[in-house]
Amino acid sequence: MIQLIRGFKDILPGEVELWQHIEHRAAELLEDYGFREIRIPIMERTELFSRSIGDATDIVEKEMYTFPDRKGELITLRPEATASVVRAYIQHKMHAADPVRKFYTVGPMFRRERPQKGRYRQFYQINAEIFGVASPLADVQLIVLLDTLFERLEVPDVRAHINSLGCPDCRPRYREALVSYLRTVEDVLCADCRRRMTTNPLRVLDCKVPDCRQAMTGAPILADYLCDACRKDFETVKKQLEKLGINYEIDGRLVRGLDYYTRTTFEMQTGALGAQSAVAGGGRYDGLVKMLGGPAIPATGFAVGFDRLAEVCGLSAERFVRKPALFIAALGAPSQEIAFEWICRLGAAGIEAEMDFEDRSLKSQMKRADRLGADYVLMLGEQELSRGVALLRNMRTRDQEEIPIKAIVAGLIHRLQP
Ligand code: AMP
């Protein structure tokens, strides 16, 4: 038997209803905050990701699904959505009429990471991006939106972790101080971090290797190096979060480590997830639109890990699983034919009705109706047919009544409509 690829998964009925609910609630909230949906392709030219995410990142170095298409052009299954949204924003000149645009998109991402609980090679994200707003209030709005969404989805123990990454004015000073510090602990750092010291030193801050973590406890803190403008923005973020009653903490280790990321960066974490505690991550990327060939337009955004959100969501999938409103137990060919017409007409009227197509015994049809959890069973045999009636049984109360076949579909629609 051919099995699915390691790190990939199926989302089956019984579970998918929760996913649908989450997506629906997220889209609704995003729309209420003025975001509009954008749908972007799953594949892009490899260059889009290597340029935007950066060559010196784990994603680009070792996690992308990249291959030549039949003409030899390198293409990549997207590892994240922001780069594509920025590409679309620039390509369609969406900034021309009004640079302020808010988008969201939902879909699969692909990263060839080591699979483990909460980490997959195909996973899903809900992404939101705000273009054209330099004010830190846009960052606050993203955090508030996530906090509201998680509350509605009953995610326990949520906390926003925030940091400021500074800007091209003040970060180089920090980078220098950090590199000097790293030289003093170089011997204990892992091989990756020794390499990062020159390629991407900020990333050493969020290395998960215990020796590196230990070595970094004495590292200089970015917050101490912020310029006045960055410090003022960060103060605004903190003040607004407090005002709005958002549970947050400052986390100096929270870095994105790429030049186009600026100022506010954040992660939404929950104690309910174990090692992979981040349900969402985001931040400001004021340099990216320009870097990808567009005008200098600031931007900020987030990505929610859909798989993780489904895992920690306090609502049970069962609540959303649909059951047929009606099962028609038809006995004999003439009744079956009539029942078939009825289920088609009921389906078109928005009432889920099932029947057995094999003309099995009443007992086995009733069993199936029970298994499906139908609210009502309509019984129709030769005898009923000759009398022009059908028997409707309420499966919960077991009450039964005879109803005339004439105009029965309209009657059922009236009775069963939710
Ligand atoms: P990132 O795009 O790396 O900032 O990730 C944003 C969010 O996506 C994270 O907070 C996770 O919740 C989720 N995520 C990232 N990578 C994976 C993965 N391999 N499997 C499942 N979820 C992931």
Residues whose N, C-alpha, C, O or C-beta is under 5 A from the ligand:
A	BS01	AMP	E80 E113 G118 R119 Y120 F123 A278 V279 A280 G281 A303 V304 G305 D307 R308
